[in-house]
Structure formats: C-alpha cells, structure tokens
Amino acid sequence: MGVEEKKVIVFIAHPDDETFIGGTLARLVRQKNRVLVVIATNGDKGTHDRAQTPEQVTTIRRTEMALAAHVLGITVNWLNFSDGTLFAREAELKEKVFRKIRLERPDILITFDPFKKYDVHSDHITIGCVASEAGYLADGFCYYPEHLEEGIEPSKPQETYLFNTDDPNYSVNIRETFHLKVQSAEQHVSQFGGGSFKEQLLHRIRLEGGNEQDLYLESFHKLYYSELLI
Ligand SMILES: [Zn+2]
C-alpha cells in the first residue's frame, strides 16, 4: 500500500533528474496523489555542440521535459537558474524553495540526498541540501518573515525522502510503472541519445554488482517525521 490523495513536491536540479525516480512518481500519480516537480535550473549548459547556444539548449530541454512529464502525469515548475550556479546562488535558491513549500503546502517532499559521496555535480548536492533543510524548517515563521507580510503562512511537509542515496532505508517497488519510467526517460533524446533506457540502466546496475531485479526497485533514505508511505 502507498499514500493516496496527498500532495507531493519534488525538488530536482536539472530536467532529466526525475528519471532517477520515474517509477515512484508514476506510481504516486496512479494512486491519485498530486505530484509537482520543481526544477531549479534550465539545463542550459548541458551540451558539447558548439553550434548550440544556451538558449537553444533550454528550449530543447523544456520541450523534452514536457513530454516526459506528460508520460508520468506530473506537473512541472521551473525556478529558472542557469546550470551549475546553484551553489554560488544558494541564498537566493533557499528563499525560492521555502516560498514554494509554503505556497504549495505539500504532505511529502522528495529531493536529492545531499550527502551522496562522489556526486561531483554541485547542483545535485545544493538542491538536496536546500530542499531537505526547507522540509525541516519552513514552518518556522522567523525564516523569511517577509513571506508572512505577503500573506504566505509557514508550512512544512510531514515527511522527506532523499533519492540518489548511499544509505537507503526505504525502497519502492516500481514493477507496475517501470514501463512509464522508461518511456518518460526516452523523451530526453538530447541527453540519453535515443537508445534503450532500460539497457542503459541495466548496464549501470551490472557495473555496480546488481542484477535485473534491481531495475524494479527505487531506493530512498527516508527521514522519519511520520508514518506516511509513498
Ligand atoms: Zn542532474
């Protein structure tokens, strides 16, 4: 069993980061939860083609993300930071994340594990750090008191789940939505090259010593605030 009719907010750094947990997101949607994915950057620097401008890359990423979101049944919001700038602009990001949580008032928050070893992309670490902290502190009225002046009330989710973790303590069986995870990931043609996403996933799992059954599980580190189960 999993949660039903809850509001789930997911903070990620880049368009395509949702592929880490596409099976869980599709499952949450199937269970009549509302899933909002907030993407911090436009993914605008993710090219090695010197003929492309960051603006052109942004357009491609947004188009592909819209197709992927449609497959999963999720809603997407953009915070419009440039790729690779989240660490340098952490204070600005933090206010936006607190504001988003207070406006949306989700029951469950999902983000990157900020303590993942050897993830050298600082955007992943920074959004994980900021969003998990906001999941803990956004009900404190002394943080960003200007929000109260705007009529935005403090609020925080009941639970936070961290993905891309070295220390999983919770897993979601995604066998019934695995096909949607694959289909949505394959919409990101400019990033995954248009090949079989399942084969790419399996290759990575085998390199890490796993087997085919591992395709059908997505792992999290769950912070125990309450007893909701995604
Ligand atoms: Zn990323």
Boltz pocket constraint, residues with backbone or C-beta under 6 A from the ligand:
constraints:
  - pocket:
      binder: B
      contacts: [[A, 13], [A, 14], [A, 16], [A, 17], [A, 121], [A, 124]]
      max_distance: 6.0
